[in-house]
Structure formats: structure tokens, C-alpha cells
Amino acid sequence: MNITKDLFLEKLEEIFITLKAADIKEFSKIKKRVSEEDSGTYSLEGCQFITADKRSLTFLFELENNEIIDIYNGSQFKLYQDKEETTPIIFCVWNDEELSYKPTDEYISFTTRIDPFYAQFEALKGSIIPLDVFGDWYKLVKELYDCIPLRKYLEYKFYYDFSNFVVDNLFVLTIIEDAERTKKAVSDYKKIDTSNELDMLEWQLKYKDIRYIFNDDSKKLNNFKERYLIKHKTEDSIILDCSNYKFSFEFAEIRNQ
């Protein structure tokens, strides 16, 4: 697999944790396999580990003097073998995780600029921060993300991790960008006769393009409507002060009625 033994074991542990979360604690079948893939793994022998719900993890073994010198993934096997329809468990090795990978200057530049954002996010834990301030910080994160060529780095671990980081914080920008329209929507709502179906339909059509915000009640602190404090979407110890955006949450409640 062209990765370190420690990384291989780490990835294997992540797979086992995921399976345990689905209440799968063992493989129900283990079948011998011979690869027929048109690659360097052709004719290698290995094992397919199958769970009760038909998920499979397959490893092919390269031997030398009866000792395993390398391990590969596999999905295509010789036709004479008893085949079983399964869903492959992905054992993903990113380009920049391979031992042979040599970082380019551009790669180093991107990762060097990304790392401080992770550190800054860690520093926010255990604090209360105004949504505006967090939003200004996130705009810098998004600005860097938009500079990274997707097609070039789609199969790189640093890009995968940073993409998740960007998505996890996107909810803040949604609240901020739609703030003025939600304020106007709430103001208009309070002026109309809500028992009049035509007026309600007109109001709904006028503001239908306002995006849904992150409005999880479990993330709202006690007495939410007094201070408008919410926990971060993925990190409960970061508290966001949304008091300048109460109309966004009021609009979300009206829309969900």
C-alpha cells in the first residue's frame, strides 16, 4: 500500500470503530480470493472479510519467502471463485499519505497556510465569540479554500480534511449573509394577516430563496431567546453569540410552523 505500518493500523482501527458503531463486532465469513485486476496485484492471493450485513473488506498479500512484504486492496477476483454480492468497505490511501509522495512547493504552501486555521479553531474552544467575529475569520478560511484547485488535489488527504473543516463551519456564513433578508421577512410577517392564506402564500413565495440555517434546538443554550447563544455545530465548547442575528432564528421558527 506504500504507507507506514502505523498508518495502516490506524486506518484499520478507524474501520473497526465505524463497524462497532453499527453494532458489528465481528466478520461472519472469511473467504480466500485471487485477484484478477489488471494491475500489479494480478494473481495475488488474499482474503475477503464479510460482515453479516454484506459489507466486505479485502486484502491481497504479496509474499516473499512465505512472509508478507506488502498488502493491497482488491475488488475483482477470478471468475471460478464463489462470488457474493457485497458492499466494499473503503480502505482509502490518499496520494499524500504514500511513502513515495514528495511534496511540491505548492503543496507545502497550501498546508503551511492551512495549519494556522486549525490552531486558531482549537484556541476558540471554551470561549464565547460573537458570530460576526467568527464569520470574519471563516471568510479567510473560505478564501484560502477557494484558491486550491479541486481537480488537482481531490485525492489528497490535506484537501479532504480541509474541505470537511470548511463545510463544518459554513453554517455561520449562511446566517450572516441572509441576515438582512430574514430581518425584512420577519418584519413583513408581523404586518400580514396570518389567517389569510393568500397573504401567507405571497409572503412564502417572496422569501422562499432564503437558505435554511442551522437551527438545532439541542445546540441552543438555556434561555436562548434572552441571549441567543448557541453551541458550534461540531464543537460544543465553542459558544457563538448570535444576538445580532435573532431575526434569522425567528424566521426559521416561522418557516417551520
Backbone bond lengths (Angstrom), bond angles and torsions (degrees), N, CA, C in turn:
res aa  C-N    CA-C-N  psi(-1)  N-CA   C-N-CA  omega(-1)  CA-C   N-CA-C  phi
1 M - - - 1.459 - - 1.523 112.57 -
2 N 1.296 115.27 -8.38 1.461 119.85 177.03 1.529 112.36 62.77
3 I 1.342 115.42 36.34 1.459 120.76 174.31 1.522 108.59 -132.84
4 T 1.323 116.83 167.74 1.459 119.82 -179.71 1.525 110.48 -72.24
5 K 1.310 115.33 157.87 1.463 120.69 178.22 1.526 110.47 -61.41
6 D 1.335 116.83 -40.53 1.466 120.76 -179.53 1.518 111.47 -62.41
7 L 1.335 117.38 -40.86 1.459 120.73 179.43 1.522 110.60 -68.23
8 F 1.326 116.57 -38.69 1.463 120.47 177.03 1.529 110.20 -58.88
9 L 1.329 116.99 -47.08 1.465 121.45 -179.45 1.528 111.25 -66.51
10 E 1.316 116.20 -35.68 1.471 120.99 178.63 1.531 110.61 -64.21
11 K 1.319 116.55 -43.62 1.464 120.63 179.20 1.528 110.73 -67.87
12 L 1.303 116.36 -37.57 1.459 120.51 178.56 1.530 110.12 -64.81
13 E 1.316 116.40 -39.83 1.464 120.90 178.20 1.526 110.88 -63.77
14 E 1.333 117.28 -39.57 1.471 121.49 178.34 1.529 110.58 -61.40
15 I 1.338 116.34 -39.06 1.468 120.20 178.20 1.526 110.15 -65.04
16 F 1.332 116.92 -43.34 1.470 120.61 -179.42 1.531 110.94 -64.86
17 I 1.325 117.33 -37.34 1.465 121.15 178.50 1.523 109.94 -63.97
18 T 1.338 116.43 -42.28 1.464 121.16 178.49 1.519 111.04 -63.25
19 L 1.337 116.46 -42.01 1.466 120.42 179.19 1.527 111.35 -65.89
20 K 1.326 116.71 -40.79 1.459 120.06 179.08 1.515 111.32 -64.07
21 A 1.338 116.11 -35.37 1.471 120.32 177.63 1.517 111.09 -63.33
22 A 1.345 116.83 -25.31 1.470 122.29 177.30 1.527 110.67 -95.40
23 D 1.341 115.26 14.63 1.467 122.66 178.97 1.529 112.59 63.70
24 I 1.322 115.80 32.22 1.470 121.28 174.85 1.527 107.17 -110.00
25 K 1.314 116.59 112.45 1.464 120.58 -173.08 1.524 113.46 -111.31
26 E 1.339 115.71 -1.58 1.455 118.81 178.75 1.522 110.07 -159.77
27 F 1.333 116.01 163.36 1.463 121.28 174.04 1.518 108.08 -90.18
28 S 1.329 115.27 135.29 1.463 119.03 -177.01 1.527 112.51 -83.53
29 K 1.357 116.72 -23.55 1.466 121.07 179.92 1.523 109.74 -141.73
30 I 1.308 114.83 149.76 1.467 121.52 171.29 1.524 106.74 -132.15
31 K 1.350 116.44 119.33 1.454 120.46 -177.30 1.525 110.63 -119.73
32 K 1.321 115.33 140.12 1.464 119.92 175.84 1.527 109.47 -75.15
33 R 1.325 116.42 142.16 1.451 121.34 -178.62 1.528 110.28 -136.23
34 V 1.354 114.37 154.07 1.463 121.79 173.95 1.523 107.33 -126.97
35 S 1.307 116.94 123.70 1.461 121.31 -173.94 1.530 111.98 -71.07
36 E 1.358 115.05 140.21 1.457 119.95 171.89 1.532 110.20 -121.51
37 E 1.318 115.95 17.44 1.460 119.88 179.22 1.518 110.32 -67.58
38 D 1.318 114.87 142.65 1.460 120.86 -179.73 1.530 109.28 -82.63
39 S 1.312 114.28 71.11 1.467 120.15 -178.03 1.519 108.46 -157.50
40 G 1.322 114.80 -166.86 1.459 119.24 -179.37 1.508 113.41 -68.31
41 T 1.338 117.43 -8.60 1.465 119.83 -179.36 1.522 112.45 -95.12
42 Y 1.324 118.42 1.16 1.470 121.11 -176.61 1.527 110.69 -55.21
43 S 1.329 115.50 130.12 1.469 126.43 177.52 1.531 114.02 75.47
44 L 1.326 117.58 -0.03 1.463 118.28 176.04 1.528 109.93 -69.22
45 E 1.322 115.49 143.16 1.456 120.58 177.65 1.525 110.46 -94.58
46 G 1.339 115.12 154.51 1.449 119.23 179.53 1.509 111.50 -168.10
47 C 1.326 115.16 -161.77 1.459 120.98 -178.16 1.523 110.55 -133.79
48 Q 1.330 114.00 144.12 1.463 120.62 175.13 1.523 107.35 -111.90
49 F 1.325 115.30 120.80 1.463 122.22 -178.65 1.530 107.68 -99.73
50 I 1.326 116.67 119.77 1.458 121.55 -171.63 1.527 110.15 -117.39
51 T 1.338 115.75 132.85 1.462 120.80 178.24 1.524 109.97 -88.75
52 A 1.320 115.83 169.62 1.467 120.96 -179.05 1.523 111.90 -63.51
53 D 1.336 116.87 -28.54 1.471 119.56 -179.95 1.532 111.94 -95.18
54 K 1.349 116.04 21.37 1.465 122.60 172.20 1.538 114.42 69.93
55 R 1.312 116.86 32.86 1.461 119.85 168.63 1.519 107.58 -97.02
56 S 1.323 116.73 146.49 1.465 117.93 -175.49 1.533 112.02 -135.19
57 L 1.308 114.07 141.67 1.456 122.43 175.49 1.521 107.00 -122.32
58 T 1.319 116.88 121.22 1.463 120.60 -174.02 1.516 111.34 -120.43
59 F 1.329 115.58 132.23 1.455 121.18 175.22 1.530 109.49 -126.19
60 L 1.326 114.75 136.93 1.467 121.77 175.22 1.521 107.96 -109.29
61 F 1.321 115.86 142.30 1.457 119.60 -172.46 1.525 111.71 -116.41
62 E 1.315 115.37 128.74 1.462 120.97 173.56 1.534 107.58 -96.47
63 L 1.333 114.75 122.56 1.466 119.67 -174.25 1.527 111.70 -109.37
64 E 1.311 114.44 151.96 1.460 121.41 172.56 1.517 106.96 -147.44
65 N 1.336 116.00 117.40 1.468 121.42 -175.50 1.534 110.86 56.17
66 N 1.360 114.12 42.46 1.463 122.33 178.25 1.530 113.74 63.70
67 E 1.320 116.89 19.54 1.458 121.13 175.93 1.529 109.74 -119.53
68 I 1.332 116.38 141.22 1.466 120.92 179.31 1.526 109.07 -73.71
69 I 1.334 115.78 122.18 1.465 119.54 178.35 1.533 111.71 -109.62
70 D 1.344 116.79 -14.11 1.459 119.53 174.94 1.524 109.69 -162.36
71 I 1.338 115.17 156.66 1.462 122.00 -179.11 1.518 108.45 -128.19
72 Y 1.354 116.66 139.77 1.459 121.45 -179.76 1.526 110.25 -130.44
73 N 1.336 115.20 158.91 1.462 120.30 168.28 1.520 109.30 -79.28
74 G 1.328 116.44 161.02 1.460 119.97 175.83 1.512 111.10 -153.29
75 S 1.334 116.48 150.53 1.472 119.28 178.02 1.523 112.78 -142.58
76 Q 1.344 117.27 -14.72 1.463 120.31 179.96 1.530 109.09 -116.27
77 F 1.340 115.50 127.81 1.461 119.46 -173.65 1.524 111.07 -128.56
78 K 1.293 115.92 163.26 1.458 121.39 -177.71 1.525 110.65 -58.24
79 L 1.333 115.19 142.19 1.455 121.21 -170.41 1.527 113.39 -64.51
80 Y 1.317 116.90 -28.32 1.461 117.56 -175.00 1.531 111.79 -74.17
81 Q 1.316 116.99 -11.15 1.449 118.68 -178.62 1.522 110.67 -78.49
82 D 1.317 115.83 149.36 1.469 119.99 179.79 1.528 109.10 -68.33
83 K 1.323 114.86 109.15 1.460 119.38 -176.68 1.520 110.53 -87.95
84 E 1.308 115.12 150.36 1.453 121.33 179.97 1.522 107.84 -139.31
85 E 1.322 116.01 130.63 1.460 120.06 -179.28 1.525 109.62 -69.91
86 T 1.320 115.92 117.42 1.460 120.26 179.71 1.536 109.74 -138.15
87 T 1.314 115.33 164.27 1.461 121.48 173.71 1.519 108.07 -100.66
88 P 1.326 117.64 117.85 1.467 119.59 -176.70 1.531 112.36 -63.52
89 I 1.304 115.80 137.82 1.460 121.59 170.32 1.521 106.63 -85.55
90 I 1.307 116.57 120.30 1.458 120.79 -174.24 1.522 110.86 -75.10
91 F 1.320 114.93 122.18 1.463 121.65 172.54 1.532 105.37 -108.90
92 C 1.314 114.91 92.59 1.463 120.01 -169.40 1.521 112.39 -91.31
93 V 1.319 115.52 128.90 1.461 121.64 172.80 1.526 107.29 -117.21
94 W 1.316 116.52 114.83 1.458 121.51 -178.54 1.522 110.72 -79.14
95 N 1.316 115.79 155.20 1.477 120.73 -178.11 1.519 112.63 -54.06
96 D 1.328 116.45 -42.24 1.463 119.37 -175.95 1.525 112.97 -84.26
97 E 1.340 116.89 6.34 1.460 120.61 172.61 1.523 111.67 -97.23
98 E 1.321 116.54 -14.37 1.462 120.53 -177.07 1.533 110.61 -71.80
99 L 1.313 114.94 143.28 1.465 120.39 -178.58 1.523 112.19 -61.05
100 S 1.316 116.63 -29.26 1.461 120.93 -176.41 1.530 112.90 -83.09
101 Y 1.343 116.60 -6.58 1.470 118.16 -175.69 1.528 111.16 -72.00
102 K 1.320 115.63 131.53 1.465 122.07 176.41 1.526 108.04 -115.16
103 P 1.329 117.63 111.71 1.471 120.99 -176.90 1.526 112.70 -59.59
104 T 1.316 115.45 136.16 1.455 120.74 175.50 1.525 108.95 -83.71
105 D 1.318 116.38 168.35 1.465 120.39 177.50 1.529 110.46 -60.94
106 E 1.348 116.23 -38.19 1.458 119.90 179.71 1.519 110.90 -65.64
107 Y 1.319 116.43 -43.16 1.465 121.50 178.56 1.527 110.09 -59.29
108 I 1.315 116.43 -47.19 1.465 121.24 -179.99 1.529 110.57 -62.34
109 S 1.333 115.92 -39.15 1.462 120.19 179.33 1.530 110.85 -62.31
110 F 1.339 116.66 -45.88 1.461 120.12 -179.00 1.534 111.30 -64.72
111 T 1.323 117.17 -48.67 1.469 119.84 -176.95 1.530 111.52 -66.34
112 T 1.329 116.45 -33.77 1.462 120.38 178.24 1.527 111.22 -67.18
113 R 1.310 116.14 -33.05 1.471 120.39 179.24 1.531 111.76 -81.72
114 I 1.324 117.11 -26.14 1.462 121.13 -179.78 1.525 111.93 -76.25
115 D 1.319 117.12 -43.22 1.469 121.52 -173.12 1.528 114.45 -52.12
116 P 1.343 119.29 -40.76 1.479 118.76 178.57 1.530 113.20 -60.62
117 F 1.324 117.62 -30.79 1.466 119.84 178.73 1.526 110.81 -66.44
118 Y 1.330 117.13 -39.09 1.470 120.06 175.88 1.531 110.05 -62.25
119 A 1.326 116.22 -43.21 1.469 121.12 -179.48 1.528 110.65 -64.37
120 Q 1.325 116.30 -40.44 1.467 120.62 179.44 1.523 111.15 -65.35
121 F 1.335 116.46 -38.58 1.459 120.51 177.68 1.527 110.25 -63.71
122 E 1.327 116.01 -42.47 1.466 120.38 177.66 1.521 110.97 -60.57
123 A 1.341 116.35 -38.59 1.464 121.28 -178.24 1.529 112.03 -67.19
124 L 1.333 117.38 -22.26 1.464 121.64 -179.81 1.522 112.54 -78.69
125 K 1.310 117.15 -15.13 1.463 120.22 -177.65 1.532 110.28 -62.19
126 G 1.324 114.22 136.41 1.462 119.48 -179.88 1.511 113.91 83.45
127 S 1.336 117.27 13.86 1.465 119.80 -177.50 1.524 111.55 -127.56
128 I 1.331 114.52 163.26 1.470 121.86 173.03 1.522 106.73 -106.85
129 I 1.320 116.76 126.81 1.459 120.75 -175.56 1.537 109.97 -132.43
130 P 1.329 116.93 134.24 1.478 118.82 177.59 1.524 110.76 -59.99
131 L 1.306 116.24 141.01 1.459 120.62 -178.54 1.529 111.18 -58.42
132 D 1.325 117.24 -35.63 1.467 120.59 179.27 1.524 111.51 -60.58
133 V 1.330 115.60 -43.83 1.467 120.68 -178.70 1.525 110.14 -66.22
134 F 1.324 115.43 -44.29 1.465 119.41 177.54 1.526 110.08 -62.27
135 G 1.321 115.96 -38.72 1.460 120.25 179.97 1.515 112.49 -64.77
136 D 1.334 117.46 -39.87 1.471 120.80 177.21 1.524 110.64 -62.93
137 W 1.339 115.55 -39.74 1.475 119.93 177.17 1.527 110.14 -64.92
138 Y 1.337 116.06 -43.32 1.464 119.47 -178.21 1.525 111.79 -64.41
139 K 1.310 117.61 -34.05 1.466 120.09 178.80 1.527 111.05 -60.54
140 L 1.328 117.31 -34.11 1.469 121.22 176.73 1.529 110.39 -69.04
141 V 1.336 115.66 -38.99 1.468 120.84 176.26 1.525 110.06 -60.75
142 K 1.329 115.72 -49.28 1.466 121.42 -177.77 1.530 111.36 -65.20
143 E 1.319 116.72 -35.01 1.464 121.33 178.97 1.524 111.09 -62.06
144 L 1.332 116.08 -42.83 1.465 119.97 177.37 1.527 110.38 -68.00
145 Y 1.318 117.07 -43.06 1.466 121.47 -179.68 1.521 111.21 -57.62
146 D 1.321 116.76 -42.14 1.465 121.47 -178.25 1.525 112.39 -68.30
147 C 1.327 117.49 -15.38 1.474 121.39 178.88 1.524 112.66 -83.66
148 I 1.327 116.52 -16.73 1.466 120.81 -174.82 1.526 109.61 -84.56
149 P 1.337 118.78 122.01 1.473 120.93 -179.36 1.532 111.73 -67.38
150 L 1.322 115.43 114.43 1.467 121.94 -175.94 1.519 112.57 -57.12
151 R 1.326 116.81 -52.13 1.461 120.63 -175.15 1.537 111.85 -59.43
152 K 1.303 115.60 -33.72 1.461 119.99 -175.93 1.528 112.47 -75.81
153 Y 1.336 116.52 -33.82 1.464 119.36 -172.16 1.532 114.03 -117.86
154 L 1.313 117.26 16.11 1.455 121.00 -177.65 1.524 112.78 -59.26
155 E 1.322 117.71 -31.04 1.465 121.21 -176.95 1.527 112.12 -103.47
156 Y 1.326 115.30 31.58 1.471 120.61 179.62 1.526 109.46 -116.52
157 K 1.324 115.09 138.58 1.462 120.77 -176.82 1.522 111.82 -62.26
158 F 1.310 117.97 -40.23 1.462 119.81 -177.43 1.526 110.63 -61.46
159 Y 1.346 116.31 -36.84 1.461 120.39 -178.99 1.532 110.69 -73.26
160 Y 1.325 116.73 -39.98 1.464 121.19 177.52 1.524 110.51 -60.19
161 D 1.331 117.46 -47.65 1.459 121.48 -179.42 1.528 111.43 -64.67
162 F 1.323 116.21 -42.83 1.463 120.03 -178.31 1.527 110.81 -68.64
163 S 1.325 117.49 -35.66 1.462 121.37 177.16 1.526 110.49 -61.59
164 N 1.322 117.21 -44.11 1.461 121.25 177.72 1.527 110.81 -62.93
165 F 1.315 116.02 -39.89 1.462 121.94 178.68 1.526 110.37 -61.46
166 V 1.320 116.14 -44.15 1.462 121.66 179.52 1.536 110.30 -63.91
167 V 1.315 117.27 -46.36 1.469 121.79 -178.92 1.527 110.80 -64.15
168 D 1.333 117.17 -40.21 1.465 121.12 -178.53 1.529 112.72 -62.89
169 N 1.327 116.63 -23.95 1.464 120.29 -178.09 1.524 113.67 -106.15
170 L 1.328 116.64 -1.28 1.460 121.59 -175.73 1.526 112.97 -62.62
171 F 1.326 117.01 -29.03 1.466 120.80 -176.35 1.525 112.14 -57.40
172 V 1.324 116.99 -29.24 1.471 121.32 -179.71 1.524 110.33 -66.00
173 L 1.322 115.74 -44.82 1.463 120.39 -178.29 1.528 111.11 -65.20
174 T 1.318 116.45 -35.47 1.463 120.69 178.99 1.525 110.96 -61.20
175 I 1.324 116.47 -43.81 1.472 120.85 178.99 1.527 110.42 -62.89
176 I 1.335 115.81 -45.87 1.468 120.61 -175.78 1.519 111.94 -67.49
177 E 1.315 116.99 -46.01 1.466 120.59 -175.13 1.528 113.40 -66.44
178 D 1.324 116.84 -31.00 1.466 119.92 -177.75 1.527 113.00 -98.18
179 A 1.326 116.71 9.35 1.468 120.76 -172.64 1.528 113.25 -59.27
180 E 1.317 117.24 -48.39 1.464 119.95 -176.59 1.520 112.01 -63.63
181 R 1.316 116.74 -40.03 1.473 119.87 -179.39 1.527 111.02 -69.97
182 T 1.343 117.23 -36.57 1.467 118.46 178.53 1.524 110.49 -68.01
183 K 1.319 116.44 -35.94 1.469 120.32 177.48 1.525 110.36 -62.59
184 K 1.331 116.39 -43.48 1.465 121.42 178.60 1.534 110.15 -66.95
185 A 1.340 116.47 -38.62 1.467 120.68 -179.65 1.524 111.18 -63.35
186 V 1.314 116.75 -43.12 1.468 120.91 179.49 1.529 110.14 -65.91
187 S 1.338 115.61 -41.22 1.459 120.35 179.26 1.533 110.60 -61.28
188 D 1.326 116.67 -44.55 1.469 121.13 179.12 1.525 111.33 -65.67
189 Y 1.333 115.80 -37.96 1.465 120.73 -178.24 1.526 110.82 -61.54
190 K 1.330 116.04 -38.58 1.459 120.56 -177.34 1.529 112.29 -72.51
191 K 1.334 116.08 -12.33 1.474 120.26 -178.94 1.532 113.20 -96.66
192 I 1.344 116.47 -15.18 1.459 118.43 -175.25 1.519 111.67 -95.10
193 D 1.329 115.24 161.44 1.457 121.95 175.41 1.526 107.43 -84.45
194 T 1.335 116.66 103.63 1.469 121.00 -174.49 1.531 112.78 -67.15
195 S 1.339 116.57 -13.20 1.475 119.07 177.13 1.524 111.46 -85.06
196 N 1.330 115.42 -9.68 1.459 120.92 179.05 1.538 108.69 -89.55
197 E 1.326 116.29 108.93 1.467 120.60 -175.05 1.520 112.32 -61.46
198 L 1.322 117.30 -35.89 1.463 120.68 -179.37 1.528 110.97 -66.47
199 D 1.337 116.48 -43.57 1.470 120.36 177.78 1.525 110.95 -63.27
200 M 1.324 116.35 -40.73 1.463 120.68 -179.95 1.533 111.09 -65.48
201 L 1.330 116.11 -41.44 1.455 120.11 179.84 1.524 110.46 -64.76
202 E 1.315 116.34 -41.34 1.461 121.06 179.09 1.534 110.54 -62.34
203 W 1.328 115.50 -42.42 1.478 120.46 178.31 1.523 111.02 -63.43
204 Q 1.321 116.90 -44.83 1.467 121.56 -179.54 1.525 111.56 -62.13
205 L 1.323 116.46 -42.34 1.470 120.37 179.69 1.532 111.40 -66.77
206 K 1.303 116.07 -36.40 1.459 120.85 -178.17 1.519 111.75 -65.09
207 Y 1.334 116.21 -34.11 1.467 119.58 -174.82 1.532 113.35 -116.98
208 K 1.316 116.45 20.33 1.472 119.82 -176.37 1.530 113.04 -67.36
209 D 1.357 116.77 -22.51 1.462 119.30 -177.56 1.519 113.58 -85.24
210 I 1.335 117.56 -2.03 1.462 119.44 174.87 1.529 108.05 -68.79
211 R 1.310 115.75 128.90 1.467 120.14 -174.76 1.532 111.84 -71.53
212 Y 1.325 114.72 149.06 1.462 120.17 175.81 1.531 108.56 -69.74
213 I 1.313 117.04 136.55 1.466 120.64 179.92 1.523 109.95 -101.35
214 F 1.322 114.42 165.03 1.459 120.68 174.69 1.527 107.40 -70.23
215 N 1.338 116.48 111.90 1.467 120.32 -172.55 1.518 110.48 -136.01
216 D 1.331 115.26 51.20 1.459 122.22 -177.44 1.534 109.09 -81.49
217 D 1.330 116.38 116.08 1.468 120.21 -178.11 1.523 112.20 -59.27
218 S 1.335 117.40 -30.48 1.463 120.32 -178.62 1.526 112.69 -68.22
219 K 1.346 115.96 -15.53 1.458 120.28 179.91 1.533 112.47 -95.61
220 K 1.317 116.20 -6.70 1.460 119.94 -179.33 1.528 110.15 -84.11
221 L 1.328 116.38 135.38 1.446 120.14 178.11 1.525 110.73 -76.35
222 N 1.329 115.59 162.92 1.463 120.23 179.56 1.529 110.50 -55.84
223 N 1.316 115.07 147.34 1.469 121.13 -177.73 1.525 110.87 54.74
224 F 1.316 115.43 44.32 1.465 122.08 -175.27 1.525 112.40 -53.06
225 K 1.310 117.44 -42.55 1.465 120.15 -174.70 1.530 113.70 -74.55
226 E 1.327 116.33 -2.84 1.464 119.68 174.91 1.529 111.04 -90.49
227 R 1.330 116.21 -37.25 1.473 118.90 -175.94 1.531 113.61 -124.78
228 Y 1.309 117.24 -14.50 1.467 122.96 179.80 1.543 111.39 54.47
229 L 1.313 114.41 55.94 1.458 120.89 176.62 1.528 108.75 -105.87
230 I 1.333 116.14 131.41 1.463 120.36 176.65 1.526 110.26 -129.66
231 K 1.318 114.70 153.12 1.460 120.06 173.83 1.527 109.08 -79.00
232 H 1.312 115.89 146.98 1.464 120.29 176.43 1.524 109.61 -57.69
233 K 1.308 115.77 150.05 1.466 121.25 -175.40 1.525 112.88 -55.77
234 T 1.317 118.34 -39.77 1.472 121.24 -176.64 1.519 113.95 -117.54
235 E 1.322 118.07 -5.55 1.466 121.35 -177.46 1.526 109.24 -136.81
236 D 1.338 115.55 99.98 1.464 120.97 -173.70 1.525 114.05 -62.94
237 S 1.326 117.58 -23.67 1.471 119.16 -176.12 1.529 112.48 -79.55
238 I 1.342 117.18 -9.77 1.463 120.36 175.11 1.529 107.29 -96.16
239 I 1.339 115.74 118.04 1.459 121.14 -178.50 1.528 108.97 -104.99
240 L 1.312 116.73 128.39 1.453 122.37 -178.28 1.526 110.32 -104.78
241 D 1.317 115.31 126.25 1.461 121.73 178.74 1.532 108.22 -87.05
242 C 1.325 116.00 106.71 1.468 121.75 -175.85 1.525 111.73 -104.63
243 S 1.330 117.25 23.00 1.465 120.47 -174.72 1.520 112.62 -61.68
244 N 1.335 118.29 -26.18 1.466 120.89 177.10 1.529 112.51 -81.63
245 Y 1.340 115.66 -1.55 1.472 120.16 -175.70 1.522 111.33 -128.34
246 K 1.329 116.02 30.03 1.466 118.95 -178.00 1.528 112.04 -62.07
247 F 1.339 116.74 -28.44 1.469 119.53 179.70 1.532 111.16 -64.99
248 S 1.336 116.92 -30.45 1.470 120.10 179.35 1.524 110.56 -63.70
249 F 1.326 116.24 -40.19 1.457 120.34 -179.20 1.530 110.67 -77.84
250 E 1.315 115.49 -33.21 1.464 119.30 176.29 1.526 109.85 -65.05
251 F 1.327 116.35 -41.84 1.462 120.42 177.56 1.539 111.00 -63.28
252 A 1.320 116.19 -40.37 1.472 120.14 179.57 1.522 110.67 -61.77
253 E 1.326 116.97 -38.87 1.463 120.20 178.73 1.528 110.95 -67.03
254 I 1.335 116.51 -42.94 1.467 120.49 179.42 1.523 109.89 -61.42
255 R 1.325 115.91 -44.96 1.470 120.88 -177.76 1.527 111.18 -62.81
256 N 1.315 117.53 -32.71 1.461 120.88 -175.88 1.525 113.48 -87.13
257 Q 1.312 116.70 -1.51 1.485 120.04 -179.91 1.518 111.27 -67.65
